[in-house]
Amino acid sequence: MDILTFAELQASKVTDAALGLLAKGRELLNEFEGRLHAALLGDAITDAVNTLFEHGADIVHVVEHPKLKLFQSDLYASALYEIVRRVRPELILFAATLVGKDLAPRLAAKLKTGLVSHCIDLRVEYDENGNKRLVEIVPGFGGLFFAKNVILRTPQIVTMTPGVLKRSRREGGRRGELVRLSLEDLGLDSFESRAETLEVVETKAAKADIDVAKVVVVGGYGVGDAERFKLVEELAKVLNGAVGATRPVVDAGLATKEQMVGQSGKMIRPELYVGIGVSGAMQHVVGILDSGVILAINKDENAPIFEVCDVGIVGHAEEIVPKLIEELRRRKTYP
Ligand SMILES: Cc1cc2nc3c(=O)[nH]c(=O)nc-3n(C[C@H](O)[C@H](O)[C@H](O)COP(=O)(O)OP(=O)(O)OC[C@H]3O[C@@H](n4cnc5c(N)ncnc54)[C@H](O)[C@@H]3O)c2cc1C
């Protein structure tokens, strides 16, 4: 089974999630024989190819062109389609990032094949005839169950939640086969996009990436107004952490979707998670269970978050969080 992964770039660097896809691909190739491919699209690509080899790619397919400098939805999808026609992989993996979530369904439609989105695991199981098959695990039914999915057509396309992807250790000097393709080779030199990305502007939330932060402070609806949400931001700042939010807080416009933690947002695994005014609904909790330490602050002693936390403080956020901030600042000043 050949596997193709999409190697997403951010500021010319391969994202951690894309490296995590390679690790997942290598793991699957312990069960199925085949090669691990990576598709890399961009402009003025420098170190990215070697990074992909060093993290497990056997073959890297590179398409370089100024038109590919920024993510262009329809052009990227068409280029990937042409790569897939050449490689004929049985499985195509994307990280469920904004780019991956846009590309995967476009590619699935072009290939008339099946897609499973937002997988939190991808496993090998045996079917009733004793044959190995891939099973995708997705949180379903509002997060109350985990659904097992099987894609019946090939190539199978899967997007994986970035928070569950772990990159493997870098193997310095590892090299593989490099396939350079031009837009002309792919028959796309005169491709006319129906919409064009002109500029990518990084938001404040994107910078404070909750996917990778060691400390994430999440504000829930219990602190769901602008004044009290500042407490969440202040505590995150003192802890050098990132600010996350529950869905009602995002809906209220106090945080962006990129900051949302949980089933419809991001799966996170910080060393420390702090939930302030978070009730602990299943759809949120499913995204924090891999955290190192879970600290919850809630005024209701029966809040479900207290069933999953390591440390719980019952009380009003307005009283507790300023004291916590003050104490942390004091310790920083006088260690
Ligand atoms: C299909 C589906 C997908 C979903 N996906 C997600 C998801 O990805 N992420 C997500 O977060 N939600 C998701 N939800 C919503 C989820 O079900 C919950 O509604 C949501 O997580 C609740 O958010 P909350 O804890 O901030 O708010 P609430 O449930 O309203 O809880 C607020 C908490 O704050 C406490 N509180 C109030 N005032 C204070 C105070 N002054 N000090 C301290 N504590 C206080 C209260 O006791 C309460 O426990 C999804 C729902 C569905 C149906």
The ligand as an SDF file (V2000), in Angstrom:
LIG
                    3D

 53 58  0  0  0  0  0  0  0  0999 V2000
  -21.7950   18.5120   17.9670 C   0  0  0  0  0  0  0  0  0  0  0  0
  -21.2700   19.3990   19.0610 C   0  0  0  0  0  0  0  0  0  0  0  0
  -19.9220   19.7080   19.0350 C   0  0  0  0  0  0  0  0  0  0  0  0
  -19.3900   20.5200   20.0500 C   0  0  0  0  0  0  0  0  0  0  0  0
  -18.0620   20.8150   20.0090 N   0  0  0  0  0  0  0  0  0  0  0  0
  -17.5340   21.5390   21.0240 C   0  0  0  0  0  0  0  0  0  0  0  0
  -16.1240   21.7980   21.0760 C   0  0  0  0  0  0  0  0  0  0  0  0
  -15.3430   21.4080   20.2030 O   0  0  0  0  0  0  0  0  0  0  0  0
  -15.6500   22.5140   22.1120 N   0  0  0  0  0  0  0  0  0  0  0  0
  -16.4490   22.9830   23.1260 C   0  0  0  0  0  0  0  0  0  0  0  0
  -15.9450   23.6060   24.0630 O   0  0  0  0  0  0  0  0  0  0  0  0
  -17.7730   22.7560   23.0820 N   0  0  0  0  0  0  0  0  0  0  0  0
  -18.3420   22.0620   22.0730 C   0  0  0  0  0  0  0  0  0  0  0  0
  -19.6830   21.8470   22.0580 N   0  0  0  0  0  0  0  0  0  0  0  0
  -20.5060   22.5080   23.0950 C   0  0  0  0  0  0  0  0  0  0  0  0
  -20.5250   21.7240   24.3890 C   0  0  0  0  0  0  0  0  0  0  0  0
  -21.5600   20.7720   24.3680 O   0  0  0  0  0  0  0  0  0  0  0  0
  -20.7820   22.6540   25.5910 C   0  0  0  0  0  0  0  0  0  0  0  0
  -21.9570   23.3840   25.3820 O   0  0  0  0  0  0  0  0  0  0  0  0
  -19.6490   23.6370   25.8700 C   0  0  0  0  0  0  0  0  0  0  0  0
  -18.4070   22.9640   25.9260 O   0  0  0  0  0  0  0  0  0  0  0  0
  -19.8830   24.3450   27.1770 C   0  0  0  0  0  0  0  0  0  0  0  0
  -18.9830   25.3860   27.2950 O   0  0  0  0  0  0  0  0  0  0  0  0
  -18.6470   26.0550   28.6960 P   0  0  0  0  0  0  0  0  0  0  0  0
  -18.1620   24.9950   29.6220 O   0  0  0  0  0  0  0  0  0  0  0  0
  -17.7680   27.2080   28.4360 O   0  0  0  0  0  0  0  0  0  0  0  0
  -20.0520   26.6630   29.1520 O   0  0  0  0  0  0  0  0  0  0  0  0
  -21.1340   26.1730   30.1970 P   0  0  0  0  0  0  0  0  0  0  0  0
  -21.5180   24.7660   29.9650 O   0  0  0  0  0  0  0  0  0  0  0  0
  -22.2000   27.2040   30.1810 O   0  0  0  0  0  0  0  0  0  0  0  0
  -20.3830   26.1990   31.5950 O   0  0  0  0  0  0  0  0  0  0  0  0
  -19.9810   27.3650   32.2450 C   0  0  0  0  0  0  0  0  0  0  0  0
  -19.3800   26.9220   33.5650 C   0  0  0  0  0  0  0  0  0  0  0  0
  -18.8380   28.0540   34.2110 O   0  0  0  0  0  0  0  0  0  0  0  0
  -19.1180   27.9540   35.6000 C   0  0  0  0  0  0  0  0  0  0  0  0
  -19.1150   29.3340   36.1030 N   0  0  0  0  0  0  0  0  0  0  0  0
  -20.0640   30.2890   35.9100 C   0  0  0  0  0  0  0  0  0  0  0  0
  -19.6840   31.4440   36.4740 N   0  0  0  0  0  0  0  0  0  0  0  0
  -18.4560   31.2070   37.0520 C   0  0  0  0  0  0  0  0  0  0  0  0
  -17.5660   31.9990   37.7900 C   0  0  0  0  0  0  0  0  0  0  0  0
  -17.8370   33.2760   38.0500 N   0  0  0  0  0  0  0  0  0  0  0  0
  -16.4010   31.4390   38.2090 N   0  0  0  0  0  0  0  0  0  0  0  0
  -16.1240   30.1170   37.9680 C   0  0  0  0  0  0  0  0  0  0  0  0
  -16.9670   29.3190   37.2940 N   0  0  0  0  0  0  0  0  0  0  0  0
  -18.1170   29.8670   36.8290 C   0  0  0  0  0  0  0  0  0  0  0  0
  -20.4480   27.2760   35.6990 C   0  0  0  0  0  0  0  0  0  0  0  0
  -20.6000   26.6190   36.9570 O   0  0  0  0  0  0  0  0  0  0  0  0
  -20.3800   26.2860   34.5380 C   0  0  0  0  0  0  0  0  0  0  0  0
  -19.9010   25.0240   34.9750 O   0  0  0  0  0  0  0  0  0  0  0  0
  -20.2300   21.0370   21.0710 C   0  0  0  0  0  0  0  0  0  0  0  0
  -21.5920   20.6900   21.0780 C   0  0  0  0  0  0  0  0  0  0  0  0
  -22.0910   19.8800   20.0900 C   0  0  0  0  0  0  0  0  0  0  0  0
  -23.5590   19.5210   20.1170 C   0  0  0  0  0  0  0  0  0  0  0  0
  1  2  1  0
  2  3  1  0
  2 52  2  0
  3  4  2  0
  4  5  1  0
  4 50  1  0
  5  6  2  0
  6  7  1  0
  6 13  1  0
  7  8  2  0
  7  9  1  0
  9 10  1  0
 10 11  2  0
 10 12  1  0
 12 13  2  0
 13 14  1  0
 14 15  1  0
 14 50  1  0
 15 16  1  0
 16 17  1  0
 16 18  1  0
 18 19  1  0
 18 20  1  0
 20 21  1  0
 20 22  1  0
 22 23  1  0
 23 24  1  0
 24 25  2  0
 24 26  1  0
 24 27  1  0
 27 28  1  0
 28 29  2  0
 28 30  1  0
 28 31  1  0
 31 32  1  0
 32 33  1  0
 33 34  1  0
 33 48  1  0
 34 35  1  0
 35 36  1  0
 35 46  1  0
 36 37  1  0
 36 45  1  0
 37 38  2  0
 38 39  1  0
 39 40  1  0
 39 45  2  0
 40 41  1  0
 40 42  2  0
 42 43  1  0
 43 44  2  0
 44 45  1  0
 46 47  1  0
 46 48  1  0
 48 49  1  0
 50 51  2  0
 51 52  1  0
 52 53  1  0
M  END
$$$$
